[in-house]
Amino acid sequence: MPYPIREKTHVRAHSHGCEHRDKALECALEMNMVNHNAHRASKMDCVNCEGLISGSGEDSETSVPVSITGKRTSPMEGDDLYGLRDRKFLLEDKKRLCALALAAALLGILLMIIHAEMCPAVYQPGSKSALFINGAISLSTGCLLVLIIAFHYKDIKLFIMDHNQVDWRIAMTSHRMFVITLELLVCAVHPVGAYWEVRLSYNTSSAAPGPLCVTGHYGRAFMNLELLLSVFMFLRLYLVHRAILLHSKVLLSASYRSIGSLNNINFTFRFVLKVLMNKYPARTLLVFILLFWLTASWMLTLCERQTTAAANHMNTALWLIAITFLTVGYGDVSPNTGCGKVVCLLTGVMGVACTAMLVAVVTKKLALNKGEKHVHFFMLDIQISKRIRHAAANVLRECWLLHRTNLSQGNRREHRRHQRCLLEAIRVFRHLRLKQRKLRDYASEMVDLPKMQMIMCDLSANWNNSYRELEQRILSMEQKLDELNHCFQQTSELLSLFLRQRTPEIR
């Protein structure tokens, strides 16, 4: 059986008061059914289809895919399958570009750290080594910018494919343009001072070396600028959350996506982070805290390097960041520069947030599950029930003793003692009843709703069965009543016949 050959028939029509485009497609389909043996596109003037194609005074062109038999191909055999394939390729390209962009960002940060640690201890400012490393940093920054632009280009193509749009300018909203511009500005930040220091002699008369490979030629303001640009390079780590989102099993799983689309769930980084915190809470928190600790410690070292403070060493910075993160703050070490104070402030804020998450994780780990709650509450209920029975027995005993004292006309002192004991027994009994009521109210929480729902479903099923049995019995009773009615009618007919036969004999 030959495969259908797809061809496109172009219909040109002048729009004299044209209104409906769908009728034009039907007209083109009819003409294709007439000329189904033609293998090339044929242009004709649609005189009989006037007013079918909407336009604004210009010629409009409509393409309809047809097969040799003149029928349109099935959507699953045509553009939809190609669209799904292209969408899969675009998602793979986005993943690949995001991974390369993250690698370029981490390479630039690593080169910046190497440059800050080796200069001027290993090589002097303005040397070829400094120029080479700064050139590598700028080259990685340029590659990162190109990868960011390519990533957003693929994202726009995916948006156009998902929304069946033709014009790419529809996807360029103000929010998207702002996000792209902000990402390019963040990724373009890097120190470039070594380019300006080429062929300049190193100022050895300076008391303390600068935070980077910078001479004292431009003064302290330029050193602060280089320091700020070096610290801002860590903003490139925002690409980590995008890489986690695009490489997560949640986004790659077809079952997750199908169920999420049915429940109107957006697969954002927040959702993926919640899934990771639910599946691997301790591991996720540990990795984040370690990475943040090392990064903040080195940033603090970089900020305090231009001073003679104790925090300009890595071991002291690790200690300061740790006690600030834990919100202890002994006060033995403190930052002196504004950049170091900002780093410590952000560390304190992150420490409070991580402490809250750690408390939530530990609480979840220590919480009883459904079975353990049932066992615990059941045993508590049994214990309280025993205590209630003992308290009720004490109330009855004190009542009998008080009644016997009244009958025996004993002394007033013993009478008052039994009254006090009776009141105390009544108080204990009421307290235990209230405690049992609170326990049962607390036990019937959300975890027991599925059980109650199952019980209600069973009761509903039993009621339905009883209703059907009642209906069957009513129907059987109706049938028996009909039979009895029929028997009564037959009996009355026989009686009337018998009476008619006996009447002439009596006469």
Buried (B, 14 or more C-beta within 10 A) or exposed (E): EEEBEEBBBEBEBBBEEBEEEEBBBEBBBEBBEEEBEEEEEEEBEBEEBEBBBBBEEEEBEBEBBBBBEBEBEEEEEEEEEEBEEBBEEBBEBBBBBBBBBBBBBBBBBEBBBBBBEBBBEEBBBBBEBBBBBBBBBBBBBBBBBBBBEBBBBBBBBBBBBEEEEEEEEEBBEEEBEEEBEEBBEBBEBBBBBBEEBEEEEBEEEEEEBBBBBBBBBBEEEBBBBBBBBBBBBBBBBBBBBBBBBBEBEBBEEEEBBEEBEEEEEEBEBEBBBEBBBEEEBEEBBEEEBEEBBEBBBBBBBBBBBBBEBBBBEBEBBBBBBBBBBEEEEEEEBBBBBEBBBBBBEBBBEBBEEBEEBBEEBEEEEEEEEEEEBBEEBEEBBEEBEEBBEBBBEBBEBBBEBBEEBEEEEEEEEEBEBBBEBBEEBBEBBEEBBEBBEEBEEEBEEEBBEEEEEEEEEEEEEEEEEEEEEEEEEEEEEEEEEEEEEEEEEEEEEEEEEEEEEEEEEEE
